[in-house]
Amino acid sequence: MIEVNNITKEFISAKKYPGFFGAIKGLFSNEKVIKKAVDNVSFSILDGEIVGYIGSNGAGKSTTIKMMTGILTPTSGSCMINGVNPSTQRKKNAKNIGVVFGQRTQLWWDLPLSETYSILKEIYQVKDIDYNNRIEFLNEVLNIGEFWDKPVRVLSLGQRMRADLGASLLHNPSTLYLDEPTIGLDVVVKDNIRKAIKEINSEYNTTVILTTHDIKDIEELCNRIIIIDMGKKIFDGSLKELKSKHGFYRRVKFEVKNLDKEYEKKLYKILKIINEEIKIEFDLEKNLFYVFFDKKCIQVTNIIKNVMSLVEVNDIVIQEEELSDIIRQIYKHKI
C-alpha cells in the first residue's frame, strides 16, 4: 500500500535580476527564491490498483514520482511505499519498485538485450528459477524473444519500450511507476503495451502508477485518476466521478436537409434565444451542424424541438463530453 501524507517539495534558487547589471547584481546578492513544486499533497493507493497521476506540464507530477521512488526527499510530509520510507531506505525501496521513463532507458546501449537482462538479474539478486520463469512470462506478454539477441541501439522505439518495461519487471516489483510509457509509439504498439500492463497487473497484482498525456492510456488502464495542478491535488476519484462532477457539456449533431446560409442565420437566432451560452458550429457542405450546451441549464429536448420546427432533420446524435475535453478544460483552469 502507498501512503502519501501532506508531502511538500520546495526548490530554492538564487534570485535573478533582469539585464546586464542585474546579472552583475546577482553575483553578489544573497536573495533566494522559493518555488513549491508540490504543495501539501496526500493520497493512498491500495495494492493492485492502476492509478493515473496526471496534470499539465510543470504541475508537479514528476516531482511527486521522484519523491515516491526515493530520488528526491520531501521538504515536509511523509511518503511510505509498502511500509518503506523511500527517501531514507532507498535500497530497500528500489528492490520493490520498477520504473519506466518513456524518454529515458535503463538498458545498456551497446549490449544485446539478453546480456542487459543478465546484468539486471545480478543487480537485483534474482534467483535462476525466478529469472527463467519471469523471462518466459515477459516473452509471452511483450514478445521480447524477437529481439532477444539484438543490441539495444538497433531496436525500434516500440521494441525498446517493451524491453524497458520488461527490465523494470525482472525482479517482480510490487509497485510499478510508468512515466509516458506509450509516448511516440504507433497505435498497434500502444495497444500491445496497454495489454501487457493489464496482464502484469492481473497476474501479479502489481500496483501501477501511470503518468501520461495520452488520455487513451487513462481510459484503457485506469479506474481511478489523481489530478495535480500547480503543485496541488485538485481531484482524486474514478473516471465516472470526474465526468459526473465536471462533464457539464453535451454535443448534439444534426444532419438536416438543404442547409444553407439562410437557415444558418435562422438556426443561430432560434438557438441563442434558448440560451445565449449555446455554441453552434455549421458544416454547410455536409448539411451538418453541432450544438454545444450545458446540460445542467438546458434540456436537450428543448433544442431538438426548436430545430425540428425550423428545418427537416434526417439524423440526430447526442454525445456526452469526452474525457479529453474535460481534462483539457481543467488544465486551462476553465473548470
Backbone as numpy.savetxt, mean C-alpha at the origin, in Angstrom:
# Nx Ny Nz CAx CAy CAz Cx Cy Cz
2.31 -11.61 17.75 1.47 -10.41 17.75 2.35 -9.16 17.75
1.90 -8.16 17.03 2.63 -6.89 16.96 1.90 -5.84 17.78
2.64 -5.19 18.67 2.07 -4.13 19.52 2.89 -2.86 19.33
2.27 -1.84 18.77 2.92 -0.53 18.60 2.16 0.46 19.47
2.85 1.04 20.44 2.21 1.92 21.42 2.83 3.31 21.41
2.07 4.26 20.87 2.43 5.69 20.93 3.85 5.98 20.45
4.25 5.32 19.35 5.62 5.58 18.90 5.71 6.92 18.15
6.79 7.61 18.44 7.09 8.88 17.79 8.55 8.84 17.35
8.81 9.35 16.16 10.19 9.44 15.69 10.45 10.86 15.21
11.44 11.49 15.86 11.85 12.84 15.50 13.24 12.82 14.88
13.42 13.62 13.86 14.73 13.80 13.25 15.17 15.24 13.47
16.39 15.40 13.96 16.92 16.74 14.25 17.99 17.09 13.21
17.84 18.25 12.60 18.82 18.70 11.61 19.15 20.16 11.82
20.28 20.59 11.29 20.67 22.00 11.40 19.74 22.88 10.58
19.41 24.03 11.12 18.53 24.95 10.41 19.26 25.55 9.22
18.59 25.58 8.08 19.18 26.13 6.87 18.61 27.51 6.58
19.46 28.41 6.09 19.06 29.78 5.79 19.22 30.02 4.29
18.36 30.85 3.71 18.41 31.07 2.26 19.59 31.93 1.82
20.03 31.71 0.60 21.05 32.56 0.00 22.47 32.21 0.42
23.42 32.92 -0.22 24.84 32.66 0.04 25.21 32.99 1.48
24.77 34.19 1.94 25.11 34.59 3.30 24.40 33.70 4.33
23.20 33.16 3.93 22.51 32.23 4.80 23.31 30.95 4.97
23.95 30.51 3.88 24.79 29.31 3.96 25.98 29.53 4.89
26.57 30.76 4.82 27.68 31.10 5.72 27.20 31.13 7.17
26.03 31.72 7.37 25.46 31.80 8.72 25.21 30.40 9.28
24.76 29.49 8.41 24.48 28.14 8.85 25.69 27.41 9.38
26.89 27.80 8.89 28.12 27.15 9.36 28.39 27.45 10.83
27.90 28.59 11.31 28.21 29.03 12.68 26.98 28.99 13.61
25.84 28.66 13.05 24.61 28.64 13.85 24.42 27.28 14.53
23.89 27.32 15.74 23.57 26.09 16.48 22.07 25.79 16.46
21.30 26.57 15.72 19.86 26.36 15.68 19.54 25.03 15.00
18.57 24.33 15.57 18.17 23.02 15.06 16.70 23.02 14.66
16.38 22.16 13.73 15.00 21.96 13.30 14.59 20.53 13.64
13.44 20.41 14.30 12.93 19.09 14.67 11.76 18.73 13.77
11.87 17.60 13.10 10.78 17.11 12.24 10.25 15.81 12.79
8.93 15.77 13.01 8.28 14.53 13.47 7.86 13.73 12.25
8.58 12.66 11.98 8.23 11.80 10.85 7.06 10.88 11.20
7.02 10.44 12.47 5.92 9.63 12.99 5.49 10.25 14.31
4.19 10.45 14.47 3.68 11.22 15.60 2.63 10.44 16.39
3.08 9.77 17.46 2.18 9.14 18.42 1.25 8.10 17.77
1.83 7.16 17.08 1.07 6.14 16.35 0.95 4.88 17.19
-0.25 4.31 17.23 -0.49 3.06 17.96 -1.36 2.12 17.12
-1.06 0.83 17.18 -1.92 -0.18 16.57 -1.46 -1.56 17.02
-2.34 -2.55 16.86 -2.02 -3.95 17.16 -2.33 -4.78 15.92
-1.49 -5.77 15.65 -1.71 -6.67 14.52 -1.63 -8.10 15.02
-2.67 -8.88 14.78 -2.73 -10.26 15.26 -1.92 -11.19 14.37
-1.53 -12.33 14.92 -0.80 -13.33 14.15 -1.63 -13.76 12.94
-0.99 -13.82 11.78 -1.66 -14.29 10.59 -2.44 -13.24 9.81
-2.48 -12.01 10.30 -3.17 -10.95 9.57 -2.33 -10.46 8.39
-3.00 -10.03 7.32 -2.35 -9.31 6.24 -2.89 -7.88 6.28
-2.03 -6.95 6.63 -2.45 -5.57 6.86 -1.75 -4.64 5.88
-2.53 -3.79 5.22 -1.96 -2.76 4.36 -1.64 -1.52 5.19
-0.40 -1.07 5.11 0.02 0.14 5.83 0.35 1.18 4.78
-0.55 2.11 4.55 -0.43 2.97 3.38 -0.48 4.45 3.74
-0.05 5.26 2.81 -0.03 6.71 2.96 0.69 7.32 1.77
0.54 8.61 1.59 1.21 9.29 0.48 2.71 9.35 0.74
3.48 9.76 -0.25 4.93 9.89 -0.09 5.25 10.87 1.03
6.14 10.45 1.95 6.52 11.31 3.06 5.57 11.26 4.24
4.59 10.34 4.20 3.60 10.27 5.28 4.16 9.67 6.57
5.23 8.87 6.46 5.81 8.23 7.64 5.77 6.72 7.62
5.35 6.13 6.49 5.24 4.67 6.39 6.59 3.99 6.60
7.57 4.40 5.79 8.87 3.72 5.84 9.54 3.90 7.19
9.37 5.07 7.79 9.96 5.30 9.12 9.36 4.36 10.15
8.05 4.16 10.07 7.38 3.22 11.00 7.92 1.81 10.79
8.02 1.38 9.53 8.50 0.03 9.23 9.93 -0.14 9.73
10.75 0.89 9.56 12.15 0.81 10.01 12.23 0.68 11.53
11.30 1.29 12.26 11.28 1.12 13.72 10.80 -0.29 14.08
9.89 -0.84 13.30 9.38 -2.18 13.57 10.41 -3.25 13.23
11.29 -2.96 12.29 12.33 -3.93 11.93 13.60 -3.76 12.75
13.69 -2.65 13.51 14.86 -2.43 14.35 15.92 -1.57 13.72
15.69 -1.08 12.51 16.68 -0.21 11.86 16.76 1.13 12.57
15.61 1.64 13.00 15.55 2.91 13.73 15.00 2.67 15.14
15.39 3.54 16.05 14.89 3.49 17.43 13.88 4.61 17.64
12.70 4.32 18.18 11.72 5.38 18.40 12.24 6.46 19.35
11.86 7.70 19.09 12.18 8.79 20.02 11.42 8.60 21.32
10.18 8.16 21.21 9.36 7.83 22.38 8.37 6.75 21.98
7.74 6.13 22.97 6.82 5.05 22.70 7.53 3.71 22.64
6.77 2.65 22.40 7.34 1.31 22.38 6.78 0.49 21.23
7.57 -0.50 20.84 7.20 -1.39 19.74 7.64 -2.80 20.11
6.73 -3.75 20.10 7.04 -5.13 20.41 6.57 -6.03 19.27
7.49 -6.83 18.73 7.18 -7.75 17.65 7.29 -9.17 18.19
6.16 -9.81 18.43 6.13 -11.16 19.01 6.93 -11.24 20.31
6.73 -10.22 21.16 7.38 -10.19 22.46 8.82 -9.71 22.44
9.32 -9.28 21.29 10.70 -8.83 21.15 10.73 -7.34 20.84
11.60 -6.62 21.55 11.80 -5.20 21.26 12.81 -5.07 20.12
12.39 -4.63 18.93 13.29 -4.65 17.77 14.48 -3.70 17.87
14.36 -2.64 18.66 15.46 -1.68 18.74 16.52 -2.09 19.76
16.16 -2.93 20.74 17.14 -3.37 21.75 17.54 -4.83 21.58
16.74 -5.59 20.83 17.03 -7.01 20.60 17.05 -7.27 19.09
17.94 -6.59 18.40 17.93 -6.59 16.94 18.19 -7.96 16.34
19.16 -8.69 16.86 19.47 -10.01 16.30 18.32 -10.98 16.50
17.75 -10.97 17.68 16.63 -11.87 17.96 15.44 -11.51 17.09
15.21 -10.23 16.90 14.10 -9.78 16.05 14.35 -10.17 14.59
15.60 -9.99 14.13 15.93 -10.27 12.73 15.72 -11.73 12.37
15.89 -12.64 13.34 15.71 -14.07 13.09 14.26 -14.44 12.85
13.34 -13.55 13.24 11.92 -13.87 13.17 11.15 -13.00 12.18
11.87 -12.19 11.40 11.18 -11.35 10.43 11.81 -11.54 9.04
11.03 -11.24 8.02 11.52 -11.19 6.65 11.15 -9.84 6.08
12.02 -9.29 5.24 11.79 -7.96 4.69 12.08 -7.98 3.19
11.16 -7.41 2.41 11.37 -7.25 0.97 11.13 -5.79 0.61
12.15 -5.14 0.08 12.03 -3.78 -0.43 12.02 -3.85 -1.95
10.95 -3.31 -2.55 10.78 -3.43 -3.99 11.89 -2.85 -4.82
12.58 -1.82 -4.31 13.62 -1.16 -5.09 15.03 -1.52 -4.61
15.11 -2.46 -3.70 16.42 -2.91 -3.20 16.43 -4.43 -3.20
17.61 -5.00 -3.11 17.70 -6.45 -3.08 18.66 -6.91 -2.00
18.38 -8.06 -1.42 19.28 -8.66 -0.43 20.11 -9.78 -1.06
20.00 -9.91 -2.38 20.69 -10.99 -3.09 22.08 -10.54 -3.54
23.01 -11.50 -3.64 24.35 -11.20 -4.13 24.33 -11.13 -5.65
24.71 -10.00 -6.19 24.51 -9.66 -7.59 25.16 -10.64 -8.56
26.39 -11.06 -8.27 27.15 -11.88 -9.22 27.08 -13.37 -8.94
26.40 -13.75 -7.86 26.30 -15.17 -7.52 25.02 -15.78 -8.09
25.07 -17.07 -8.43 23.82 -17.76 -8.79 22.86 -17.73 -7.60
21.59 -17.78 -7.89 20.59 -17.73 -6.83 20.80 -18.86 -5.83
21.18 -20.04 -6.31 21.37 -21.19 -5.43 22.45 -20.91 -4.38
23.54 -20.24 -4.77 24.61 -19.92 -3.82 24.19 -18.82 -2.86
23.43 -17.86 -3.36 22.90 -16.80 -2.50 22.05 -17.39 -1.39
21.17 -18.33 -1.76 20.30 -18.96 -0.77 21.12 -19.79 0.22
22.19 -20.42 -0.26 23.04 -21.20 0.63 23.70 -20.31 1.68
24.12 -19.13 1.26 24.72 -18.18 2.21 23.69 -17.74 3.24
22.49 -17.42 2.77 21.43 -17.00 3.71 21.06 -18.14 4.66
21.13 -19.36 4.17 20.87 -20.53 5.02 21.84 -20.56 6.20
23.11 -20.29 5.92 24.11 -20.30 6.99 23.95 -19.10 7.92
23.62 -17.95 7.36 23.42 -16.74 8.18 22.31 -16.96 9.19
21.20 -17.55 8.72 20.04 -17.75 9.59 20.08 -19.10 10.32
21.14 -19.88 10.08 21.33 -21.17 10.75 20.12 -22.09 10.56
19.72 -22.22 9.30 18.58 -23.08 8.96 19.08 -24.52 8.79
18.41 -25.45 9.44 18.80 -26.87 9.34 18.58 -27.39 7.92
19.37 -28.39 7.54 19.32 -28.92 6.18 17.91 -29.39 5.80
17.28 -30.15 6.69 15.95 -30.70 6.37 14.93 -29.58 6.21
15.01 -28.54 7.08 14.09 -27.40 6.98 14.36 -26.61 5.70
15.64 -26.47 5.36 16.01 -25.72 4.16 15.48 -26.43 2.91
15.66 -27.73 2.84 15.20 -28.48 1.67 13.67 -28.42 1.53
12.98 -28.54 2.65 11.52 -28.44 2.62 11.07 -27.05 2.18
11.82 -26.06 2.65 11.47 -24.67 2.32 11.68 -24.38 0.84
12.80 -24.87 0.31 13.08 -24.66 -1.11 12.02 -25.34 -1.97
11.61 -26.52 -1.56 10.57 -27.24 -2.30 9.27 -26.44 -2.33
8.90 -25.88 -1.18 7.67 -25.08 -1.11 7.80 -23.80 -1.94
8.95 -23.12 -1.82 9.15 -21.87 -2.56 9.15 -22.11 -4.05
9.66 -23.25 -4.48 9.65 -23.56 -5.90 8.22 -23.79 -6.40
7.38 -24.35 -5.53 5.99 -24.58 -5.90 5.23 -23.27 -6.06
5.42 -22.33 -5.13 4.62 -21.10 -5.15 5.27 -19.98 -5.96
6.59 -19.99 -6.08 7.29 -18.91 -6.78 8.00 -19.35 -8.05
8.07 -20.67 -8.27 8.73 -21.23 -9.46 10.15 -20.70 -9.62
10.92 -20.75 -8.53 12.29 -20.24 -8.58 13.24 -21.23 -9.28
12.77 -22.45 -9.52 13.62 -23.45 -10.16 14.05 -23.07 -11.56
13.23 -22.25 -12.24 13.54 -21.89 -13.62 14.76 -20.97 -13.74
15.17 -20.34 -12.64 16.37 -19.50 -12.67 17.29 -19.79 -11.48
17.21 -21.01 -10.98 17.94 -21.42 -9.78 19.45 -21.26 -9.93
20.00 -21.57 -11.10 21.45 -21.55 -11.29 21.93 -20.30 -12.04
21.07 -19.33 -12.23 21.46 -18.11 -12.93 21.97 -17.05 -11.96
22.98 -16.26 -12.38 23.42 -15.14 -11.53 22.28 -14.13 -11.37
22.22 -13.52 -10.21 21.14 -12.58 -9.92 21.11 -11.43 -10.93
22.29 -11.00 -11.39 22.37 -9.84 -12.28 21.68 -10.07 -13.63
21.45 -11.32 -14.03 20.81 -11.58 -15.32 19.30 -11.82 -15.19
18.79 -11.79 -13.97 17.37 -12.04 -13.76 16.56 -10.83 -14.18
15.36 -11.07 -14.68 14.43 -9.98 -14.97 13.91 -9.41 -13.64
13.25 -8.26 -13.72 12.72 -7.65 -12.49 11.73 -8.57 -11.80
10.86 -9.21 -12.59 9.89 -10.13 -11.99 10.54 -11.33 -11.35
11.57 -11.88 -11.98 12.30 -13.01 -11.41 13.02 -12.59 -10.13
13.63 -11.40 -10.16 14.36 -10.94 -8.97 13.41 -10.72 -7.79
12.20 -10.19 -8.07 11.24 -9.99 -6.99 10.81 -11.32 -6.39
10.61 -12.33 -7.23 10.26 -13.66 -6.72 11.41 -14.23 -5.90
12.64 -14.02 -6.39 13.81 -14.51 -5.67 13.97 -13.80 -4.34
13.73 -12.48 -4.31 13.83 -11.72 -3.07 12.78 -12.16 -2.06
11.58 -12.39 -2.56 10.51 -12.86 -1.67 10.87 -14.22 -1.08
11.40 -15.11 -1.92 11.83 -16.41 -1.43 12.95 -16.30 -0.40
13.92 -15.40 -0.66 15.05 -15.22 0.26 14.58 -14.75 1.63
13.55 -13.89 1.64 13.05 -13.37 2.92 12.30 -14.43 3.72
11.97 -15.57 3.07 11.16 -16.61 3.72 11.95 -17.87 4.04
13.24 -17.89 3.72 14.05 -19.10 3.93 14.05 -19.56 5.38
14.06 -18.64 6.31 14.16 -18.99 7.73 12.79 -19.05 8.40
11.72 -19.10 7.57 10.35 -19.23 8.07 10.02 -18.15 9.11
10.09 -16.87 8.73 9.81 -15.79 9.69 8.34 -15.75 10.07
8.07 -15.31 11.27 6.68 -15.20 11.70 6.04 -13.93 11.16
6.87 -12.94 10.83 6.38 -11.65 10.33 7.12 -11.27 9.06
6.37 -10.83 8.06 6.96 -10.46 6.77 6.57 -9.03 6.44
7.58 -8.19 6.18 7.35 -6.79 5.78 7.60 -6.67 4.28
6.60 -6.19 3.57 6.72 -6.04 2.12 6.55 -4.58 1.75
7.58 -4.00 1.17 7.54 -2.60 0.77 7.52 -2.54 -0.76
6.36 -2.22 -1.33 6.17 -2.15 -2.79 6.64 -3.44 -3.48
6.09 -4.59 -3.12 6.58 -5.85 -3.69 6.24 -6.06 -5.16
5.29 -5.28 -5.70 4.91 -5.48 -7.10 5.27 -4.28 -7.98
6.09 -3.37 -7.47 6.42 -2.16 -8.23 7.16 -2.51 -9.53
6.69 -1.94 -10.62 7.35 -2.12 -11.90 7.10 -3.45 -12.59
6.25 -4.30 -12.01 6.01 -5.62 -12.59 4.81 -5.59 -13.53
4.81 -6.52 -14.51 3.65 -6.59 -15.41 2.49 -7.28 -14.71
1.33 -7.24 -15.34 0.09 -7.71 -14.71 0.17 -9.18 -14.31
0.73 -10.02 -15.17 0.80 -11.46 -14.90 1.70 -11.74 -13.70
2.88 -11.10 -13.67 3.82 -11.32 -12.56 3.23 -10.79 -11.26
2.54 -9.65 -11.32 1.88 -9.12 -10.12 0.90 -10.13 -9.55
0.10 -10.72 -10.41 -0.87 -11.72 -9.96 -0.17 -12.91 -9.31
0.94 -13.34 -9.89 1.68 -14.47 -9.34 2.26 -14.15 -7.96
2.79 -12.93 -7.81 3.34 -12.51 -6.52 2.23 -12.47 -5.47
1.08 -11.92 -5.84 -0.04 -11.85 -4.89 -0.51 -13.24 -4.47
-0.60 -14.16 -5.44 -1.01 -15.53 -5.13 0.00 -16.18 -4.18
1.28 -15.93 -4.42 2.33 -16.50 -3.56 2.20 -15.98 -2.14
1.95 -14.69 -1.98 1.79 -14.10 -0.64 0.61 -14.73 0.07
-0.49 -14.92 -0.64 -1.67 -15.56 -0.05 -1.36 -16.99 0.41
-0.66 -17.74 -0.43 -0.33 -19.13 -0.09 0.61 -19.20 1.11
1.58 -18.30 1.15 2.53 -18.27 2.27 1.78 -17.95 3.56
0.89 -16.99 3.50 0.09 -16.62 4.67 -0.80 -17.78 5.12
-1.40 -18.46 4.15 -2.31 -19.57 4.46 -1.56 -20.78 5.00
-0.41 -21.09 4.40 0.34 -22.29 4.77 1.03 -22.15 6.12
1.61 -20.98 6.38 2.44 -20.81 7.59 1.89 -19.80 8.59
0.69 -19.26 8.31 0.09 -18.25 9.19 1.04 -17.06 9.40
1.77 -16.71 8.35 2.73 -15.61 8.42 2.00 -14.27 8.46
2.36 -13.44 9.42 1.81 -12.09 9.50 2.49 -11.23 8.43
1.68 -10.51 7.65 2.21 -9.71 6.55 1.81 -8.25 6.73
2.82 -7.37 6.69 2.57 -5.92 6.70 3.01 -5.40 5.34
2.06 -4.85 4.60 2.29 -4.47 3.21 2.18 -2.96 3.03
3.23 -2.35 2.50 3.14 -0.94 2.11 3.19 -0.89 0.58
2.27 -0.16 -0.01 2.18 -0.14 -1.46 1.38 1.07 -1.92
1.62 1.50 -3.16 0.80 2.52 -3.80 -0.13 1.88 -4.83
-0.04 0.57 -4.97 -0.89 -0.16 -5.91 -2.15 -0.61 -5.17
-3.26 0.06 -5.44 -4.50 -0.23 -4.73 -4.97 -1.65 -4.98
-4.61 -2.21 -6.14 -5.00 -3.60 -6.44 -4.35 -4.55 -5.44
-3.11 -4.25 -5.03 -2.46 -5.06 -3.99 -3.31 -5.08 -2.73
-3.79 -3.91 -2.33 -4.60 -3.79 -1.11 -5.89 -4.58 -1.25
-6.58 -4.40 -2.38 -7.87 -5.06 -2.58 -7.72 -6.58 -2.65
-6.64 -7.05 -3.25 -6.44 -8.49 -3.43 -5.98 -9.18 -2.15
-5.18 -8.49 -1.33 -4.49 -9.16 -0.23 -5.01 -8.80 1.17
-5.46 -7.58 1.36 -5.68 -7.08 2.73 -7.16 -7.01 3.09
-7.47 -7.49 4.28 -8.80 -7.28 4.84 -8.82 -6.04 5.73
-7.65 -5.57 6.07 -7.54 -4.42 6.97 -6.46 -3.48 6.46
-6.70 -2.18 6.58 -5.68 -1.21 6.22 -5.51 -0.16 7.33
-4.29 0.31 7.45 -3.97 1.42 8.34 -3.45 2.54 7.45
-4.05 3.72 7.57 -3.63 4.86 6.75 -2.93 5.87 7.65
-1.76 6.30 7.23 -0.98 7.29 7.97 -0.81 8.53 7.09
-0.92 9.70 7.70 -0.78 10.95 6.95 -0.08 11.98 7.82
1.00 12.55 7.29 1.79 13.55 8.02 2.21 13.02 9.40
2.54 11.72 9.43 3.04 11.11 10.65 1.98 10.62 11.61
0.70 10.90 11.33 -0.37 10.51 12.25 -1.26 9.44 11.63
-1.73 8.53 12.46 -2.67 7.51 11.99 -4.03 8.16 11.84
-4.63 8.02 10.65 -5.93 8.64 10.42 -7.04 7.62 10.17
-6.65 6.36 9.93 -7.68 5.32 9.77 -7.08 3.97 10.08
-7.89 3.12 10.70 -7.50 1.74 10.99 -8.77 0.89 10.98
-8.92 0.09 9.95 -10.13 -0.73 9.87 -10.16 -1.53 8.58
-11.31 -2.13 8.30 -11.47 -2.96 7.12 -11.75 -2.09 5.89
-11.61 -2.69 4.72 -11.93 -1.97 3.48 -13.41 -1.59 3.46
-14.24 -2.47 3.98 -15.67 -2.19 4.03 -15.95 -0.98 4.91
-15.27 -0.89 6.04 -15.44 0.26 6.93 -14.96 1.55 6.28
-13.85 1.47 5.54 -13.33 2.65 4.86 -14.33 3.16 3.83
-14.88 2.25 3.05 -15.86 2.65 2.03 -17.13 3.20 2.68
-17.53 2.60 3.80 -18.72 3.07 4.49 -18.51 4.46 5.09
-17.31 4.70 5.59 -17.03 5.97 6.27 -16.72 7.10 5.30
-16.01 6.79 4.22 -15.54 7.85 3.32 -16.05 7.72 1.89
-16.71 6.62 1.56 -17.19 6.44 0.19 -18.54 7.09 -0.02
-18.56 8.41 -0.08 -19.81 9.15 -0.15 -20.39 9.23 -1.56
-19.54 9.10 -2.55 -19.97 9.42 -3.91 -20.36 8.17 -4.72
-21.35 8.38 -5.58 -21.74 7.37 -6.55 -21.61 7.97 -7.94
-21.52 7.08 -8.91 -21.50 7.51 -10.30 -22.59 6.78 -11.05
-23.40 7.54 -11.80 -24.42 6.94 -12.65 -24.04 7.20 -14.10
-23.94 6.13 -14.85 -23.61 6.23 -16.28 -24.90 6.04 -17.08
-25.22 7.03 -17.91 -26.40 6.98 -18.76 -25.98 6.83 -20.22
-26.56 5.84 -20.89 -26.45 5.75 -22.35 -27.80 6.17 -22.92
-27.80 7.24 -23.70 -29.07 7.81 -24.15 -29.10 7.84 -25.68
-30.26 8.20 -26.21 -30.44 8.26 -27.66 -30.26 9.69 -28.15
-29.42 9.85 -29.15 -29.24 11.14 -29.82 -28.86 12.27 -28.86
-27.77 12.08 -28.16 -27.27 13.12 -27.26 -26.55 14.19 -28.09
-26.97 15.44 -27.95 -26.32 16.53 -28.68 -26.12 17.72 -27.74
-25.62 18.81 -28.30 -25.30 20.00 -27.49 -26.55 20.57 -26.82
-27.66 20.51 -27.51 -28.90 21.06 -26.95 -29.34 20.27 -25.72
-29.30 18.94 -25.85 -29.65 18.10 -24.70 -28.62 18.22 -23.58
-27.38 18.43 -23.96 -26.34 18.62 -22.95 -26.67 19.80 -22.05
-27.07 20.91 -22.64 -27.42 22.10 -21.86 -28.65 21.85 -20.99
-29.65 21.17 -21.55 -30.88 20.90 -20.78 -30.61 19.95 -19.61
-29.82 18.91 -19.87 -29.48 17.96 -18.81 -28.68 18.63 -17.70
-27.73 19.44 -18.12 -26.91 20.16 -17.14 -27.80 21.02 -16.24
-28.75 21.71 -16.85 -29.62 22.62 -16.09 -30.53 21.86 -15.14
-31.15 20.79 -15.63 -32.12 20.07 -14.79 -31.43 19.34 -13.63
-30.20 18.86 -13.85 -29.48 18.16 -12.79 -28.92 19.13 -11.75
-28.51 20.29 -12.18 -27.99 21.29 -11.24 -29.11 21.84 -10.35
-30.34 21.77 -10.84 -31.48 22.19 -10.01 -31.65 21.24 -8.83
-31.40 19.94 -9.08 -31.50 18.95 -7.99 -30.52 19.29 -6.89
-29.27 19.52 -7.29 -28.23 19.87 -6.31 -27.06 20.51 -7.07
-26.62 21.65 -6.60 -25.55 22.39 -7.28 -24.22 21.65 -7.25
-24.07 20.71 -6.27 -22.81 20.00 -6.12 -22.66 18.81 -7.08
-23.72 18.48 -7.80 -23.65 17.39 -8.77 -22.62 17.72 -9.85
-21.81 16.69 -10.21 -20.84 16.85 -11.29 -21.27 16.01 -12.48
-21.14 16.58 -13.68 -21.61 15.91 -14.88 -20.52 15.93 -15.95
-20.32 14.77 -16.59 -19.37 14.67 -17.70 -20.10 14.08 -18.91
-19.86 14.68 -20.09 -20.55 14.26 -21.30 -19.57 13.66 -22.31
-20.05 12.64 -23.04 -19.33 12.07 -24.18 -20.33 12.00 -25.32
-20.41 13.11 -26.08 -21.44 13.24 -27.10 -21.27 12.20 -28.22
-20.05 11.87 -28.56 -19.81 10.92 -29.65 -20.40 9.55 -29.35
-20.34 9.15 -28.07 -20.82 7.82 -27.68 -22.22 7.86 -27.07
-22.84 9.06 -27.06 -24.17 9.22 -26.45 -24.18 8.80 -24.97
-23.10 9.16 -24.29 -22.97 8.83 -22.87 -22.80 10.09 -22.05
-23.30 10.03 -20.81 -22.91 11.05 -19.84 -22.92 10.43 -18.44
-22.14 11.05 -17.56 -21.92 10.51 -16.22 -22.32 11.56 -15.19
-22.98 11.09 -14.15 -23.40 11.97 -13.06 -22.74 11.50 -11.77
-21.99 12.39 -11.11 -21.32 12.10 -9.84 -22.04 12.87 -8.74
-22.40 12.18 -7.64 -23.18 12.85 -6.60 -22.91 12.23 -5.23
-23.22 12.99 -4.20 -23.09 12.55 -2.82 -24.33 11.77 -2.42
-24.16 10.47 -2.17 -25.32 9.62 -1.90 -26.00 9.93 -0.57
-25.32 10.68 0.31 -25.94 11.07 1.58 -26.96 12.19 1.38
-26.76 12.97 0.31 -27.59 14.15 0.11 -28.62 13.99 -1.01
-28.35 13.09 -1.94 -29.18 12.98 -3.14 -29.58 11.54 -3.36
-30.83 11.31 -3.72 -31.31 9.97 -4.04 -31.12 9.71 -5.53
-30.59 8.54 -5.84 -30.32 8.21 -7.23 -31.61 8.15 -8.04
-32.71 7.78 -7.40 -34.00 7.72 -8.11 -34.42 9.09 -8.60
-34.07 10.12 -7.84 -34.42 11.49 -8.23 -33.66 11.89 -9.50
-32.41 11.49 -9.57 -31.60 11.79 -10.77 -32.15 11.05 -11.98
-32.39 9.75 -11.81 -32.87 8.94 -12.93 -34.22 9.45 -13.44
-35.12 9.80 -12.52 -36.44 10.29 -12.91 -36.35 11.56 -13.74
-35.49 12.49 -13.34 -35.36 13.75 -14.07 -34.72 13.56 -15.44
-33.74 12.67 -15.50 -33.09 12.41 -16.78 -34.06 11.76 -17.76
-34.83 10.78 -17.29 -35.75 10.04 -18.16 -36.93 10.90 -18.61
-37.19 11.96 -17.88 -38.25 12.88 -18.29 -37.83 13.76 -19.46
-36.52 13.77 -19.72 -35.98 14.68 -20.73 -35.45 13.96 -21.97
-34.82 12.81 -21.78 -34.22 12.09 -22.92 -34.61 10.62 -22.86
-34.46 9.96 -24.00 -34.73 8.52 -24.08 -33.48 7.76 -23.65
-33.60 6.97 -22.60 -32.46 6.27 -22.00 -32.41 4.83 -22.48
-31.23 4.43 -22.98 -31.04 3.05 -23.43 -30.48 2.14 -22.33
-29.64 2.71 -21.46 -28.99 1.89 -20.42 -28.57 2.78 -19.25
-28.60 2.20 -18.04 -28.18 2.90 -16.83 -27.29 1.98 -16.03
-26.12 2.49 -15.58 -25.22 1.73 -14.72 -24.90 2.58 -13.49
-25.16 2.01 -12.30 -24.88 2.73 -11.04 -23.65 2.11 -10.41
-22.65 2.93 -10.10 -21.38 2.44 -9.55 -21.07 3.14 -8.23
-20.64 2.33 -7.24 -20.13 2.90 -6.00 -18.74 3.47 -6.24
-18.33 4.38 -5.39 -17.00 4.98 -5.53 -15.93 3.92 -5.32
-14.94 3.91 -6.18 -13.88 2.93 -6.09 -12.92 3.25 -4.95
-12.27 2.19 -4.43 -11.34 2.37 -3.32 -10.21 3.33 -3.69
-9.73 3.24 -4.93 -8.64 4.12 -5.36 -9.05 5.58 -5.30
-10.31 5.87 -5.64 -10.79 7.26 -5.58 -10.88 7.76 -4.15
-11.34 6.88 -3.24 -11.45 7.27 -1.83 -10.08 7.58 -1.26
-9.11 6.69 -1.51 -7.77 6.89 -0.97 -7.11 8.11 -1.59
-7.36 8.35 -2.88 -6.82 9.54 -3.54 -7.34 10.82 -2.86
-8.63 10.82 -2.51 -9.21 11.99 -1.84 -8.62 12.19 -0.45
-8.34 11.08 0.25 -7.71 11.17 1.57 -6.31 11.76 1.45
-5.54 11.28 0.48 -4.19 11.80 0.27 -4.18 13.29 -0.05
-5.24 13.74 -0.73 -5.34 15.17 -1.09 -5.97 16.00 0.01
-6.27 15.33 1.16 -6.87 16.00 2.33 -8.25 16.61 2.01
-8.96 15.94 1.10 -10.30 16.43 0.74 -11.38 15.74 1.57
-11.02 14.63 2.24 -11.96 13.97 3.15 -11.20 13.56 4.39
